[in-house]
Structures are given as structure tokens and as C-alpha cells.
Amino acid sequence: MDVWGRSHAPFLAGAKRVTAGVLATASLVTLTAATGAAQAAARSGIRAAPPDTLGMAPSDRLGLVPSNALGVAPSDAMGVAPFEAAGVAPFEAMGDSATEARPRPRVDCRRVKCVALTFDDGPGRHTGTLLRHLAKYHARATFFVVGSSVVAYPRVLRRTVAAGHEIGNHTWSHPLLTRLSAARVRSQLARTDRAVKAAAGVVPRLVRPPYGGFNRAVRRQIARPIVMWNVDTLDWRYRNSATVARRTLRSVRPGSIVLFHDIHRTTVGAMPRVLKSLAKRGYHFVTVSELFGGRPPRVAFGAAPPKKH
């Protein structure tokens, strides 16, 4: 089997079905009398359509869904319910001052030291804490999200996008893509694109294959840059914050792409030390796209160090 990159422990994925309740109460006041009318609470769930039943447009067959083709359709057509039916507030109404994006000057990673911190397998219950750590250092990062987790934590994804972080596609259920048919590879990516669009109004422009595993056959199904890494923290193995921080700080160089997993509490616990130490070394924390000046290569393991002047 032609698998590129080091494997890491499998993420126990599986489509999580969530049911969100929407409670709406309306009252009507007239000029002659005050009368109230309460509406019954309505419930609706998000269900993912089976891979074999997804009707994919031509762009889906390339593994790339244009943003203008990803408007939220009825749930029976796309497997993802609209915001209102799902009980999820529109992404514009997010509002979290601790993590909202703040304007910052453009970073030229050809001239200054940059590092791209990347986080796989989320969003999850520890991602909110991670966002606060990143905000403290005005750090931008790239989150390679799993579609089934996006459905489970849509508000967390919206907070991530609102904070200015980049979102990448890490498939729907975290399978090893080299073991799937071409159609199933496309389905894994397309379903996640739709879930991200429905939750946060954006479409991932980058892809990271689970376990770093891909070959030529998989590559032909993906029209976007594939982002690997050149610093593996092995945080899935070393569930100790001090160890994760030490491994990271020992390995980072200008242009590094660092692999973390925000589903682990110990990884998130390591971030204050990582951010503080790298900031003292003069690093700028950028997204993967920023690392490459907005034009990531077809396969990215890391970027060249800045030019000396």
C-alpha cells in the first residue's frame, strides 16, 4: 500500500447524530387588548445521507465544491438540515469577544519567521479552550475538521471561523483513503464540505488525509492542496502536556507545519507553553495558506525558511 507520511493512532470516528431543539415564543399585542399566543417547540435533527446515496454535482466528482454551489438545501436533498431546522443560530450571530478575529497586518513569511500550527480531528469539547489560548497570542491556526464532528459541534466551528482561523477538510469519518474507492473518497470530502458550509458559511480549501495516507489514486480525486506536516508532536501517543510541549519546541523551525489534535485535553494544555516560548523566539503564528503567501503547493510538508537580507 502506497501511504505517504507517518501514521498516527486512529480517531474513533463515526457519524454522530445530534438533535437540537428550537424553542420559539411569539406574542401579539393589539391596540385594544393584550393577548398572548405561545408556539409549540419544534425539534429537528441533522442526518447525514449514506455515502452511496449522495447525488454529487460535477464539482463534487473532483473533490471540490465551489462555495457558490453550496447553499444549504433541504435536508432530504443534502443530508444536512438548514440552520433554523437544526436549532442552530446563523453564523453571523456568533459573538464571542474572547476569540473574535482582530485585524492584523499581512505577514510575509519570506521575511519573518513563521510557523503553521495545525489541529486535526475536531471540533471537540476542548477546542473552545484552545481558541482562547490562540487569541491571547493573536495566533492564527489551521483546523482540519472531521465532518461528523462538525455536525456535533457546529457552534464551536463557527467560533473558530469567526476568530480568523483556517478550516481544512479531514474527511467525514476519518477513514484511510487508500482503502476506499474513488467514489467513496469523493463522498467523504463532499459531505464534510457541506457540513462546514452549513455550520459556518465557508468551504475548506485544503485537505489533510487521515493518517497522512494517500497515493496517486487518491490524489486524482482531490483538486485542492493536500497538507501534510514536518513536525509530528505524537500528541496522540504522549498524553502529557509537558511532553507534547517539549517535543514541539525541540522540533519547530521557520516554515514548519506542526501536527496536533485538538480532541486531546493534554494537547490543549500544552499550548500556553508552546505559544509563549515560540513567541519569545520571534515566531509569527500563521495559517497554512498564509505560510505559502496564499498559494499552497499541491502537496505541502512545510515551507522554505525566510530569506536573509
TINU-419049 format. One record per residue: residue number from 1; residue in one letter; x, y, z of N, C-alpha, C, CB in turn. Coordinates in steps of 0.02 Angstrom, whole numbers, plus 50000, padded with zeros to 5 digits. Each point is the difference from the previous one (the first is absolute). Last residue first. Glycine has a CB too. Layout:
NUM;A;X;Y;Z;X;Y;Z;X;Y;Z;X;Y;Z
...
***
This chain:
309;H;50920;51946;50233;50015;50062;49964;50059;50034;50034;49878;50013;49966
308;K;49992;49727;50004;50042;50045;50040;50018;50060;49959;50046;49905;50066
307;K;49730;49926;49919;50063;50022;49968;50037;50047;50047;49949;49987;49884
306;P;49883;49816;50208;50002;50067;49971;50068;50017;49972;49913;50035;50080
305;P;50011;49707;49919;50012;50052;50051;50003;50069;49968;50062;49916;50071
304;A;49787;49890;49818;50070;50019;50004;50008;50054;50054;50017;49972;49878
303;A;49782;49854;50150;50020;50054;49955;50074;50014;50009;49885;50050;50004
302;G;49950;49716;50023;50028;50056;50036;50022;50052;49950;50038;49926;50096
301;F;49840;49884;49840;50028;49971;50061;50029;50055;50045;50027;49895;49938
300;A;49788;50076;49840;50041;50043;50043;50022;49962;50062;49939;50101;49959
299;V;49957;49878;49771;50012;49961;50061;50049;50040;50042;49979;49888;49941
298;R;49939;50225;49879;49953;49944;49994;50007;49952;50059;50005;50009;49875
297;P;50066;50241;50179;50015;49953;49945;49950;49942;49999;50121;50031;50006
296;P;49816;50221;50086;50032;49937;50021;50013;49955;49940;49943;50008;50112
295;R;50006;50253;49918;50003;49952;49946;50036;49936;50022;49999;50094;49916
294;G;49972;50110;50219;49935;49991;49969;49998;49949;49944;49979;50115;50029
293;G;50217;49933;50106;49981;50061;49965;49935;49994;49963;50118;50026;49990
292;F;49981;49807;50158;50021;49996;49930;49977;50061;49960;49995;49876;50008
291;L;49955;50104;50223;50069;49976;49998;50027;50000;49929;49978;49930;50101
290;E;49793;50117;49942;50044;50057;50011;50073;49980;49995;49913;50052;50074
289;S;49927;49777;49913;49998;50042;49940;50045;50061;50008;49883;49960;49977
288;V;50091;49899;50210;50039;49967;49947;50000;50043;49937;49970;49887;50047
287;T;50002;50250;50174;49964;49944;49971;50045;49968;49946;49888;50055;50023
286;V;50229;50072;50186;49961;50013;49939;49961;49937;49979;50086;50086;49964
285;F;50079;50048;50234;49956;49942;49994;49951;50013;49944;50011;49973;50124
284;H;50251;50114;49934;49932;50022;49985;49958;49938;49989;50040;50110;49948
283;Y;50203;49926;50198;49958;49968;49949;49934;50036;49993;50055;49891;50025
282;G;50145;50146;50129;49986;50044;49943;49957;49969;49946;50106;50052;50025
281;R;49966;49868;50201;50051;49988;49948;49988;50041;49938;50012;49885;50044
280;K;49834;50120;50136;50064;50029;50024;50056;49990;49949;49964;49979;50118
279;A;49828;49920;49840;49994;50072;49992;50065;50035;50023;49875;49991;50018
278;L;50107;49778;50015;50012;50016;49929;49993;50075;49987;49958;49887;49969
277;S;49996;50033;50250;50070;49988;49983;50015;50019;49928;50002;49908;50084
276;K;49773;50107;49996;50043;50048;50034;50073;49992;49979;49922;50000;50097
275;L;49918;49845;49821;49990;50067;49972;50047;50051;50032;49881;49970;49978
274;V;50121;49809;50107;50023;50001;49930;49995;50070;49972;49964;49881;49985
273;R;49949;50081;50231;50073;49998;49999;50027;50004;49930;49997;49933;50104
272;P;49768;50058;49920;50027;50061;50028;50076;50002;50000;49898;50008;50071
271;M;49988;49790;49850;50004;50058;49956;50025;50065;50033;49909;49947;49937
270;A;50041;49822;50154;50069;50015;49982;50007;50068;49964;50021;49877;49991
269;G;49767;50026;50073;50036;50022;50059;50072;50018;49986;49927;49928;50065
268;V;49937;49977;49766;49979;50069;50013;50036;50028;50061;49887;49975;49950
267;T;50152;49801;50005;50028;50042;49946;49981;50073;50011;49993;49903;49920
266;T;49916;49936;50223;50071;50011;50015;50034;50042;49946;50002;49891;50062
265;R;49770;50040;49913;50007;50051;50052;50073;50016;50014;49893;49961;50051
264;H;50009;49946;49713;50033;49977;50061;50009;50058;50049;50060;49910;49934
263;I;49848;50109;49842;49954;49957;50038;50031;49976;50066;49948;49964;49892
262;D;50161;50169;49932;49966;50039;50052;49947;49959;50036;50021;50102;49934
261;H;50221;49845;49939;49930;49977;50000;49964;50036;50057;50031;49886;49951
260;F;50207;50160;49881;49970;49989;50066;49930;49970;49990;50066;50097;50052
259;L;50175;49970;49796;49939;49959;50007;49981;49992;50073;50030;49940;49893
258;V;50113;50252;49947;50001;49958;50060;49932;49964;50007;50082;50079;50057
257;I;50092;50049;49758;49930;49984;50007;49996;49948;50056;49971;50026;49877
256;S;50233;50166;50058;49973;49936;50022;49924;49999;49996;50099;49986;50075
255;G;50065;50198;49878;49966;49966;49946;49969;49934;50019;50079;50055;49926
254;P;50119;50030;50223;49961;50045;49957;49971;49962;49940;50073;50095;50034
253;R;49960;49753;50173;50046;50042;49963;49959;50049;49958;50090;49908;49997
252;V;49877;49895;50221;49976;50054;49956;50058;50038;49970;49896;50009;50068
251;S;50121;49806;50098;49999;49984;49929;49982;50057;49953;49970;49888;50035
250;R;50040;50109;50215;50064;49972;49977;50003;49994;49924;50008;49938;50108
249;L;49794;50131;50004;50050;50052;50003;50068;49977;49976;49938;50050;50095
248;T;49882;49792;49919;49985;50053;49952;50057;50051;49998;49878;49984;50019
247;R;50128;49843;50140;50012;49973;49933;49989;50054;49947;49965;49886;50040
246;R;49985;50171;50184;50072;49990;49991;50016;49974;49930;50011;49977;50123
245;A;49762;50046;49942;50032;50065;49992;50075;49992;49986;49915;50051;50077
244;V;49964;49755;49971;49979;50028;49936;50033;50067;49987;49890;49940;50010
243;T;50144;49960;50199;50034;49963;49948;49983;50027;49931;49999;49898;50072
242;A;49891;50191;50116;50070;50019;50001;50038;49965;49944;49994;50019;50124
241;S;49777;49925;49909;50009;50067;49972;50074;50020;49997;49888;50030;50044
240;N;50007;49723;49932;50031;50039;50054;50017;50068;49971;50046;49896;50058
239;R;49886;49881;49837;49946;50038;50029;50024;50037;50063;49916;49918;49955
238;Y;50188;49962;49821;50024;50028;50063;49946;50045;50029;50120;49995;49960
237;R;49826;49897;49839;50035;49949;50039;50020;50026;50068;50042;49949;49894
236;W;49853;50191;49948;49953;49946;50011;50031;49945;50043;49945;50026;49890
235;D;50182;50161;50035;49959;50015;50059;49947;49948;50013;50020;50120;49978
234;L;50179;49919;49861;49979;49935;50029;49957;50010;50062;50105;49948;49955
233;T;49998;50216;49884;50008;50004;50073;49985;49933;50034;49969;50120;49994
232;D;50126;49959;49758;49948;49957;50029;50010;49998;50075;49993;49929;49895
231;V;50084;50226;49881;50011;49991;50072;49941;49960;50027;50066;50110;50010
230;N;49940;49945;49764;50070;49980;50010;50020;50000;50073;50026;50047;49888
229;W;49736;49920;49940;50033;50034;50055;50074;49980;50000;49893;50002;50068
228;M;49882;50014;49749;50029;49952;50047;50032;50039;50057;50020;49915;49907
227;V;49786;50135;49891;50046;50027;50050;50022;49945;50048;49944;50113;49992
226;I;49950;49931;49745;50003;49952;50055;50054;50023;50048;49961;49903;49926
225;P;49882;50239;49884;50064;49982;50030;49992;49950;50056;50043;50112;49970
224;R;49768;49877;49846;50026;50051;50045;50069;49980;50025;49884;50032;50034
223;A;49964;49834;49830;50021;50056;49960;50030;50057;50041;49912;49969;49919
222;I;50044;49750;50091;50004;50060;50042;50029;50057;49958;50014;49931;50106
221;Q;49964;49837;49824;49933;50019;50022;49998;50066;50037;49974;49879;50006
220;R;50229;50014;49916;49960;50018;49941;49930;50022;50018;50067;49919;49935
219;R;50085;49997;50231;50017;50069;49979;49958;50022;49940;50116;49983;50042
218;V;49871;49793;50037;49965;50047;50044;50012;50072;49976;50012;49920;50097
217;A;50105;49914;49789;49928;49991;49988;49959;50048;50043;50020;49880;49972
216;R;50215;50109;50058;49982;50035;49938;49925;49995;49987;50113;49976;49954
215;N;49939;50002;50297;50041;49977;49945;49976;50036;49936;50019;49887;50056
214;F;49970;50131;50241;49972;50009;49933;50049;49973;49949;49934;50102;50037
213;G;50036;49948;50250;50003;49947;49950;49967;50018;49934;50001;49920;50093
212;G;50028;50183;50141;50049;50021;49949;50003;49952;49942;50065;50056;50089
211;Y;49778;49934;50097;50062;49961;50008;50055;50022;49952;49931;49904;50039
210;P;49842;50189;49882;50011;49968;50065;50062;49955;49999;49877;50003;50021
209;P;50111;50209;49815;49975;49931;50004;50013;49969;50068;50019;49987;49877
208;R;49940;50274;50048;50051;49958;50031;49972;49929;50005;50049;50098;50067
207;V;49900;50149;49786;49982;49932;50021;50060;49969;50036;49919;49988;49903
206;L;49970;50276;50020;50056;49954;50009;49974;49933;50022;50076;50096;50029
205;R;49783;50092;49941;50041;50004;49939;50060;49953;50003;49963;50118;49985
204;P;49771;49904;50133;50072;49987;50007;50036;50002;49934;49975;49931;50100
203;V;49805;50213;49955;50016;49935;49970;50075;49989;50007;49903;50008;49918
202;V;49892;50146;50222;50061;49998;49961;50009;49930;49971;50053;50090;50074
201;G;49770;49983;50083;49997;50043;49941;50063;50002;49959;49920;50066;50062
200;A;50008;49806;50147;50040;50061;50007;50003;50044;49938;50066;49938;50082
199;A;49802;49849;49950;50014;50023;50068;50031;50069;50003;50014;49882;50032
198;A;49937;50006;49759;49938;50009;50037;50012;50030;50069;49952;49904;49938
197;K;50234;50040;49927;49963;50056;49970;49937;50014;50040;50045;49971;49887
196;V;50079;49841;50173;50036;50062;50018;49963;50061;49974;50110;49937;49999
195;A;49807;49852;49938;49990;50010;50072;50034;50065;50023;49993;49875;50017
194;R;50038;50055;49760;49932;50023;50011;49986;50014;50074;49965;49935;49900
193;D;50245;49974;50037;49992;50067;49972;49931;50027;50016;50081;49972;49909
192;T;49958;49805;50144;50031;50046;50048;49996;50071;49976;50077;49909;50037
191;R;49848;49923;49819;49956;50004;50058;50027;50048;50052;49962;49883;49979
190;A;50171;50069;49831;49942;50041;49983;49953;50008;50060;50009;49962;49881
189;L;50183;49896;50135;50018;50071;49997;49939;50044;49989;50113;49968;49956
188;Q;49860;49796;50046;50027;50021;50065;50015;50075;50001;50048;49885;50016
187;S;49888;50016;49779;49944;50008;50046;50023;50023;50068;49939;49911;49939
186;R;50222;50035;49897;49965;50062;49983;49942;50013;50048;50031;49984;49880
185;V;50082;49813;50144;50046;50055;50016;49965;50067;49987;50101;49928;49973
184;R;49788;49879;49959;49995;50010;50073;50048;50055;50024;49967;49879;50012
183;A;50036;50058;49759;49935;50030;50017;49995;50014;50074;49948;49942;49903
182;A;50241;49941;50015;50002;50071;49981;49935;50035;50020;50077;49972;49905
181;S;49983;49820;50244;49992;50011;49928;50002;50075;49985;49931;49894;49990
180;L;50202;50009;50226;49933;50016;49974;50000;50005;49925;49974;50060;50106
179;R;50217;49909;50045;49960;49939;50000;49930;50011;49972;50065;49963;50099
178;T;50099;50212;49931;50028;49953;49952;49962;49934;49998;50111;50053;50019
177;L;49839;50125;50138;49973;50010;49933;50027;49950;49949;49989;50119;50028
176;L;49958;49866;50237;50061;49999;49960;49979;50001;49927;50066;49936;50090
175;P;49767;50177;50090;50025;49935;49976;50068;50007;49967;49881;49962;49983
174;H;49950;50201;50144;50071;49985;50014;50022;49930;49977;49990;50077;50097
173;S;49792;50049;49871;50004;49952;50056;50071;49973;50012;49883;49969;49975
172;W;50061;50213;49864;49940;49995;50040;50009;49956;50061;49934;50017;49897
171;T;50273;50127;49987;49952;49947;49983;49941;49999;50049;50094;49934;49950
170;H;50071;50238;50048;50034;49940;50025;49954;49939;49993;50067;50070;50081
169;N;49971;50208;49832;49957;49941;49998;50041;49938;50020;49928;50052;49908
168;G;50106;50218;50172;50017;49951;49949;49955;49939;50006;50119;50040;49999
167;I;49898;50241;50081;49968;49934;50007;50021;49956;49941;49902;50051;50062
166;E;50198;50181;50084;49986;49967;49937;49972;49930;50012;50093;50065;49945
165;H;49887;50167;50215;50039;49941;49986;49978;49969;49934;50016;49979;50123
164;G;49893;50219;50002;50048;50010;49946;50043;49940;49983;50001;50116;50035
163;A;49805;49920;50122;50064;50021;50029;50054;50008;49947;49968;49942;50106
162;A;49814;49977;49840;49994;50070;50020;50065;50027;50029;49879;49983;50020
161;V;50104;49786;49928;50002;50040;49939;49998;50074;50017;49943;49909;49937
160;T;50034;49942;50241;50067;49991;49970;50007;50044;49938;50005;49883;50044
159;R;49785;50102;50063;50047;50040;50040;50070;49998;49969;49932;49977;50104
158;R;49907;49886;49801;49987;50070;49984;50045;50046;50040;49882;49971;49974
157;L;50127;49799;50073;50029;50014;49934;49989;50073;49981;49981;49881;49965
156;V;49918;50042;50230;50073;50005;50009;50034;50015;49934;49994;49919;50097
155;R;49776;50040;49901;50015;50066;50030;50075;50009;50011;49888;50000;50056
154;P;50026;49790;49863;49998;50054;49950;50018;50068;50029;49914;49935;49940
153;Y;50107;49805;50125;50022;50063;50033;49998;50058;49951;50074;49933;50078
152;A;49852;49845;49858;49991;49996;50073;50017;50066;50035;50027;49879;49993
151;V;50005;50097;49773;49929;49995;50013;49986;49999;50075;49985;49938;49891
150;V;50238;50056;50041;49972;50066;49984;49925;50000;50015;50088;50019;49911
149;S;50027;49779;50103;50010;50042;50059;49975;50071;49989;50100;49930;50029
148;S;49894;49917;49792;49953;49977;50051;50008;50039;50065;50002;49886;49949
147;G;50150;50160;49871;49932;50021;49987;49950;49979;50053;50028;49994;49882
146;V;50231;50065;50159;49964;49940;49979;49926;50018;49995;50086;49923;50056
145;V;50141;50247;49921;49943;49976;50037;49970;49937;49969;49977;50116;50036
144;F;50250;50045;49989;49977;49950;49953;49945;49960;50034;50114;49994;49941
143;F;50000;50260;50098;49965;49944;50030;49975;49954;49945;49965;50071;50099
142;T;50232;50135;49949;49959;49965;49950;49970;49938;50033;50072;50043;49904
141;A;50014;50217;50193;50017;49929;49991;49954;49971;49946;50038;49989;50121
140;R;50058;50261;50005;49956;49967;49953;50024;49928;49991;49974;50110;49940
139;A;50060;50083;50269;50024;49947;49956;49944;49976;49954;50082;49966;50088
138;H;49952;50203;50104;49980;50022;49933;50023;49950;49948;50007;50120;50036
137;Y;50005;49851;50205;50062;50015;49963;49986;50023;49929;50059;49915;50070
136;K;49762;50029;50077;50044;50037;50044;50065;50021;49965;49952;49938;50097
135;A;49887;49918;49798;49982;50071;49998;50047;50042;50043;49881;49968;49981
134;L;50139;49795;50020;50025;50030;49938;49985;50075;49997;49983;49890;49942
133;H;49931;49987;50241;50073;50002;50003;50029;50034;49937;50000;49894;50069
132;R;49769;50068;49936;50018;50054;50046;50076;50005;50007;49893;49983;50063
131;L;50019;49842;49808;49989;50064;49967;50019;50058;50045;49908;49948;49933
130;L;50096;49833;50156;50055;50012;49953;49992;50067;49966;50012;49877;49982
129;T;49812;50049;50151;50057;50020;50042;50061;50016;49956;49957;49930;50095
128;G;49855;49982;49796;49986;50068;50025;50057;50026;50044;49879;49974;49996
127;T;50124;49800;49924;50019;50049;49949;49988;50072;50024;49973;49916;49912
126;H;49977;49864;50196;50057;50039;50024;50019;50057;49952;50042;49897;50058
125;R;49779;49941;49901;49984;50036;50063;50058;50041;50027;49920;49911;50025
124;G;50071;50045;49710;49982;49959;50057;49991;50042;50062;50062;49904;49950
123;P;49969;50091;49749;50002;50032;50065;49976;49953;50056;49980;50110;49943
122;G;50194;49803;49927;49946;50036;50034;49945;50019;49952;50083;50042;50083
121;D;50130;49847;49858;49949;49955;50028;49944;50035;50038;50088;49917;50008
120;D;50167;50197;49948;49959;49950;49966;49944;49973;50045;50099;49971;49930
119;F;50077;50257;50037;49964;49959;50048;49950;49955;49964;50014;50088;50089
118;T;50227;50084;49878;49941;49968;49972;49970;49951;50049;50047;50014;49884
117;L;50137;50210;50082;49974;49951;50047;49935;49972;49971;50053;50060;50100
116;A;50167;50071;49792;49929;49984;49991;49981;49945;50049;50003;50034;49878
115;V;50197;50171;50107;49985;49930;50014;49925;49991;49992;50100;49988;50079
114;C;50118;50203;49857;49930;49980;50006;49996;49926;50018;49965;50089;49917
113;K;50214;50142;50063;49992;49930;50020;49926;49984;50011;50115;50001;50054
112;V;49963;50188;49766;49999;49990;50073;49990;49926;50015;49954;50117;50018
111;R;50062;49961;49756;50043;50049;50034;50003;49990;50076;49974;50079;49909
110;R;49890;49796;49935;50066;49999;49966;50050;50044;50036;49943;49979;49890
109;C;49824;50004;50171;50042;49947;50028;50065;49989;49962;49896;49946;50040
108;D;49924;50258;50008;50039;49974;49943;50050;49949;50027;49987;50110;49935
107;V;49764;50001;50151;50064;49971;50019;50035;49973;49937;49957;49971;50116
106;R;49850;50233;49937;50017;49940;49962;50070;49977;50019;49926;50037;49906
105;P;49931;50099;50276;50035;50011;49936;50017;49934;49967;50046;50107;50044
104;R;49737;49911;50110;50072;49999;50011;50034;50010;49932;49990;49924;50102
103;P;49749;50076;50042;50041;50018;49942;50074;49997;50018;49908;50073;49955
102;R;49921;49769;50172;50020;50070;50003;50044;50014;49940;49994;50002;50127
101;A;49808;49801;49952;50059;50021;49962;50013;50074;50008;49980;49907;49919
100;E;49896;49947;50274;49986;50031;49935;50064;50025;49968;49886;50032;50041
99;T;50081;49860;50182;50033;49966;49945;49987;50031;49932;49992;49897;50066
98;A;49924;50183;50151;50065;49972;50019;50036;49970;49941;49955;49978;50112
97;S;49821;50114;49878;50052;50051;49998;50069;49972;50016;49915;50084;50032
96;D;49862;49820;49856;50042;49977;50056;50061;50045;49999;49959;49879;49994
95;G;49820;50086;49840;50013;50043;50057;50039;49968;50057;49898;50057;49969
94;M;49953;49880;49813;50041;49961;50046;50015;50037;50064;50048;49943;49902
93;A;49816;50092;49882;49978;50020;50067;50041;49967;50055;49886;50017;49955
92;E;50139;49940;49806;50014;50071;50011;49985;50022;50072;49974;50021;49880
91;F;49979;49756;50037;50069;50011;50021;50015;50074;50011;50032;49898;49939
90;P;49721;49996;50104;50043;50016;49943;50070;50020;50022;49900;50036;49936
89;A;49964;49800;50224;49996;50070;49979;50045;50012;49940;49975;50034;50118
88;V;49898;49734;49944;50066;50032;50004;49994;50071;49976;50059;49889;49983
87;G;49779;49919;50018;50004;50033;50064;50066;50035;50010;49922;49916;50045
86;A;49988;49963;49759;50047;49964;50043;50005;50032;50069;50064;49965;49899
85;A;49805;50127;49925;49971;49935;50016;50044;49962;50048;49945;49998;49889
84;E;50130;50211;50031;49941;50009;50042;49971;49933;50020;49976;50108;49942
83;F;50214;49896;49912;50014;50024;50068;49938;50001;50043;50093;50069;49955
82;P;49900;49755;49847;50014;50072;50005;50010;50020;50073;49932;50021;49896
81;A;50128;49727;50038;49941;50042;50009;50020;50073;50001;49944;49910;50064
80;V;50165;49871;49810;50016;50049;50052;49942;50048;50006;50124;49990;49978
79;G;49883;49835;49860;50021;49965;50060;50020;50047;50056;50036;49907;49929
78;M;49874;50136;49840;50071;50003;50011;50023;49964;50062;49999;50106;49942
77;A;49770;49905;49977;50039;50002;49938;50074;49995;50013;49911;50068;49949
76;D;49920;49941;50222;49991;49937;49965;50039;49999;49935;49888;49990;50051
75;S;50112;50204;50089;50038;49945;50029;49990;49936;49962;49990;50054;50110
74;P;49999;50187;49769;49959;49961;50047;50036;49938;50021;49898;50044;49947
73;A;50271;50136;49981;49940;49975;49969;49958;49964;50051;50059;49989;49890
72;V;50145;50209;50104;49970;49946;50039;49934;49980;49969;50055;50042;50105
71;G;50155;50047;49751;49946;50027;50040;49964;49943;50035;49988;50098;49922
70;L;50213;49899;49925;49989;49966;50064;49948;50033;50044;50117;49961;49993
69;A;49990;50104;49792;49958;49942;49986;49981;49964;50064;50054;49988;49890
68;N;50094;50202;50098;49935;50023;49975;49954;49943;49983;50056;50101;49956
67;S;50167;49858;50122;49959;50030;50052;49932;50021;49974;50104;50037;50058
66;P;50028;49755;49831;50004;50073;50002;49953;50029;50052;50033;50001;49879
65;V;50085;49757;50124;49934;50028;49994;50005;50076;50004;49947;49897;50050
64;L;50212;49871;49896;50001;50071;50016;49930;50028;49988;50122;50010;49970
63;G;49954;49765;49977;50019;50008;50070;50001;50072;50022;50067;49898;49989
62;L;49863;50005;49797;50071;50019;50003;50024;50006;50071;49986;50060;49893
61;R;49790;49891;50060;50038;49944;49974;50075;50015;49997;49900;49965;49934
60;D;49943;50201;50130;50010;49950;50053;50044;49944;49975;49889;50029;50050
59;S;50042;50134;49797;50054;50024;50042;50014;49953;50058;49969;50117;49970
58;P;49849;49834;49882;50066;49991;49969;50057;50024;50044;49946;50012;49890
57;A;49845;49919;50250;50006;50041;49941;50068;49988;49969;49922;50087;50047
56;M;49938;49737;50110;50056;50046;49996;50001;50036;49933;50065;49927;50078
55;G;49768;49932;50104;50002;50021;49931;50053;50054;49992;49879;49972;49985
54;L;50097;49821;50198;50012;50071;49990;50001;50017;49926;50065;50004;50108
53;T;49912;49776;50003;49939;50033;49977;50010;50074;49988;49935;49916;50062
52;D;50232;49926;50023;49980;49976;49935;49939;50036;49972;50047;49891;50030
51;P;50043;50156;50193;50046;50018;49946;49975;49981;49931;50092;49987;50081
50;P;49730;50067;50112;50050;49948;49988;50043;50018;49941;49922;49914;50047
49;A;49972;50285;50094;49978;49950;49951;50054;49948;49990;49930;50086;49943
48;A;50021;50056;50284;50045;49997;49942;49976;49946;49953;50097;50040;50070
47;R;49772;50124;50114;50015;49931;49981;50044;50001;49939;49891;49959;50047
46;I;50004;50203;50164;50046;49999;49943;50017;49928;49985;50047;50115;50029
45;G;49717;49988;50094;50068;49973;50008;50040;50006;49936;49956;49921;50085
44;S;49823;50203;50062;50023;49973;49936;50071;49976;50009;49924;50077;49935
43;R;49836;50034;50203;50064;49965;50001;50017;49974;49931;49982;49968;50120
42;A;49856;50231;50019;50010;49956;49942;50069;49969;50004;49923;50070;49930
41;A;49878;50049;50247;50070;49990;49981;50005;49951;49942;50037;50024;50118
40;A;49745;50132;49914;50031;49938;50026;50071;49994;49975;49888;49944;50005
39;Q;49987;50295;50036;50008;49948;49949;50035;49940;50031;50006;50086;49908
38;A;49830;50118;50196;50065;49965;50003;50001;49946;49946;50013;50023;50124
37;A;49851;50223;49934;49995;49935;49967;50068;49969;49999;49903;50036;49929
36;G;49940;50181;50195;50063;49963;49985;49986;49934;49967;50054;50055;50097
35;T;49830;50213;49944;49990;49927;49999;50065;49967;49981;49879;50012;49970
34;A;49999;50238;50096;50065;49965;50001;49985;49926;50005;50060;50098;50054
33;A;49790;50115;49834;50007;49951;50054;50067;49967;49995;49877;49981;50004
32;T;50058;50203;49853;49940;49996;50042;50008;49952;50058;49934;50026;49901
31;L;50233;50018;49926;49985;50064;50032;49942;49994;50049;50042;50059;49899
30;T;50119;49725;50058;49958;50044;49959;49985;50064;50039;49949;49901;49941
29;V;50245;49889;50056;49966;50051;50040;49960;50045;49954;50092;49997;50088
28;L;50033;49743;49922;49970;50052;49957;49960;50048;50044;49993;49919;49902
27;S;50226;49885;50115;49941;50032;50031;49975;50057;49956;50043;49970;50115
26;A;50124;49786;49886;49980;50063;49970;49940;50028;50036;50044;49962;49888
25;T;50175;49846;50123;49941;50026;50035;49982;50067;49969;50029;49940;50108
24;A;50130;49818;49851;49982;50067;49976;49936;50022;50034;50056;49979;49889
23;L;50157;49830;50117;49941;50023;50038;49985;50071;49978;50028;49926;50100
22;V;50114;49840;49814;49990;50072;49988;49936;50021;50036;50060;49995;49888
21;G;50138;49793;50121;49932;50025;50009;49996;50075;49988;49978;49909;50082
20;A;50184;49873;49827;49999;50065;50034;49930;50026;50004;50116;50025;49960
19;T;50036;49736;50002;49934;50030;49995;50000;50065;50039;49944;49887;49985
18;V;50244;49933;49887;49982;50044;50055;49931;50029;49987;50121;50028;50022
17;R;50064;49764;49907;49937;50033;49984;49980;50042;50060;49964;49907;49921
16;K;50276;49993;49974;49960;50013;50060;49937;50037;49978;50103;50005;50075
15;A;50082;49826;49797;49954;50056;49994;49958;50006;50063;49997;49985;49876
14;G;50252;49930;50126;49935;49970;49987;49951;50056;49998;50030;49890;50054
13;A;50247;50051;50022;49949;50041;49970;49936;49961;49991;50088;50067;49942
12;L;50151;49932;50189;49939;49959;50001;49942;50041;49975;50044;49932;50097
11;F;50220;50082;49838;49948;50039;50035;49936;49960;49996;50055;50112;49972
10;P;50202;49787;50015;49936;50017;49968;49956;50041;50045;50008;49895;49934
9;A;50263;50115;50074;49946;49958;50026;49934;50021;49970;50063;49983;50106
8;H;50143;50067;49741;49989;50012;50072;49937;49963;50020;50057;50112;49996
7;S;50148;49890;49792;49932;49987;50025;49997;50019;50074;49983;49907;49916
6;R;50182;50201;49888;49996;49954;50057;49928;49992;50022;50114;50033;50036
5;G;49957;50022;49703;49999;50030;50067;49993;49948;50053;49950;50102;49952
4;W;49960;49829;49812;50051;50051;50013;49992;50026;50070;50003;50031;49879
3;V;49935;49730;49979;49976;50049;50050;50057;50048;50015;49919;49917;50050
2;D;50006;49866;49788;50040;50060;49993;49973;50054;50046;50028;49971;49881
1;M;49975;49747;50125;49957;50060;50000;50044;50061;50000;49908;49940;50061
***
